[in-house]
């Protein structure tokens, strides 16, 4: 497989680095630190494709330091400790952790001692606000540098650099007659921009012609035809989570695990996956298996504590459990029906017998008069009007046809007889 253009054109020095002049321009604070050979541990915070990984590599190359690179998606405490042990044997080692916000608290804790003692210089990259995603003790030991989205003139410079390289490689003249589509599609992300340029050029490469001329229409047409290849985090992100949810709702554990694997492989945030399963456990399983909600909640907490790569096991266990559970959306439908009634009938008054009467005046106004305390009756139940008179007898909860809710329906029918007509 050919090396992607984005990797080939990755800058090797600060002079080649495009953008972030506030950090690495002549005389800037981070550039002075790099040139002095004395950099602090740092967190590079910015949107995707603005040069966080590239900057970390440049720092290591400039300082000629041992450089270790880990991804929070597929590395854990074990890998961190291995790097720390290696770093004790050398000097001035740099550890770069991509997507450090996906490290759990325990994983981040494992870095503290080595950073504090100077065993490693940490460079963490994150697209999320480090104030919320990086633990305070680690954050206090790091400088936070904010990287900005590329400006239009910087994106144009990247386009020119890409077309110059491809022109030389293909021995053809490449003319980008219109740049608006490339810039719009990139959303300020250099990696997306380079991927788009590479895809469009190769698909328009006609061996019979010496010139490739690219218009906005060409870019839009080719990118739309290849959206699943071009942008795993865009439209496909929503399509895959939709397929995952529908597979569990449809009781197919094999499809659920497959779509889960697709998300894990693309680096999807595990908390996003766990959060969606937590919703499904109530919306689509509900009272048919109340334990589903408990397990999904435990899954969310465990994923938050453990992080990748180990949390993939917990996600898989929960996905299979939810997919194979009996299904019911009765409580989901009940709250929707009740909300629709509230919107239609407004703020109906609470029946007097259901109101508290802590004062003499309230008792004189018949507050709480006629209320029956359920525990004073056999089986802790006695019929009483609990809805406002205007909607008395309205049914919002309809039990589904599964063993647990069939039992519920029998109980409700016995208790409420003709009041609710279950």
C-alpha positions, 0 to 999 in steps of 0.5 A: 500500500502506498504511503498516504500523501499526508504522511509523505508531506509531513513537515520535518522542521519548524521552518517547513511547518505551516500554521501555528505562528503564535506558537512556533513562529520566529521569537514565539514562546514554544519555538524559543523553548525548542531552540534552547533544548529545554522544553516542558511537558506539554498538552497540545490542544486543538482540532483534528489535522492542525499539526499536533503529531507533526509538531511532536515529531519535529520537537523530537527531531530537533532535540535528537531525543529518544522518542516514544509514541503511544496512542491512547486508543490501543495502549494502556498502563502496561505500555506506559510503564514499558516506556518509562522503564526504557526511559530510565536507561536514557536521558531526555526521553520524550513520550508522545501520547496521541488522543490522551483524553481517551486515557482513563484516570488510572492510565493518566495516574501512571504517568505522574511519577515519571513526569514529575521526576523528569524521567520523561518529557510528556507531549500529549495531544488532544482534541478535547478541553484538557481542563475536563479530560486530563486529571488535575495533577497531570495537567498542573505539571504540563504547559497547555498550548492551543493549536488553531484551525488553519487559515485560508491562506495556509490551506492554499499553501498546503494545496500548492505543496500537494499539487507540486509534489504530485505534479513531479511524481506523475510528470504532469501539470496539475492546475487547481482552477478553483479551490473553494471546494477543497477548502470547504471539505477540509474544514480546516483539517490539513489531513483531510485536505491532503487526502482530498487532493490526493484522491481527486488527482488520482481519479482525474489522472488520464494517461492520455493527457499531460495536464490535470485541471481541477474545478470545484465541481470535480472535487465535489463529485469525486469526494461524494462518490468516495465519502466512506473512504475519504472521511471515516469520522463524518457521515460514516460516523453516524451511519455506523452508530445507527447500524450498531443501535439497530443491530442490538434493537433487532437482537442480532449480536453478530452484527452488533459486535461487527459494527462495534469493532468498526467503531473501535478500529476507527478510534471512536470515543468509547464513552460515546459508544457506552452512552448510546448503549445506556440509552438503548437499554432503557428505550428498547429493552426497558421492563422486559429486562430491567437488569439491562439498564444496570449492566449498561450503566456499569459498562459506562462507569467501567469504560470511563475508568479503564479506557482503551484497549481493555474497555473493548471487552466490556463494550463487547460483553454489554453489546451482546447482552443487550442484543440478546435481551428481550425487547420492550419500548413500553416505558419509552412510549409511555413518557412520550404519550404523557408528554403529549398529554401535558402539551395538550392539556397544560398544567392541570391542578393536583387533586386536593386529596393528593396535596400535602397539608402541613398547615391548619389553613391547608387542612381547612381548604381540604388539602389531603382530605380523602387520601388513603395511605396504601400501607394501611390496606391489604397487599399495600394497595387501595384504588384511588384517583391519582390523575387530574379529574380532566384526564382520569382513566387515561392510559400512558403505559401499555405493557408489552408482550413479554413474560415480565410485562405480561405479569405486570399487566395481570397485576394492573388488571387486578388492581385497577379493574375498570378504572384503566381497562387493562 
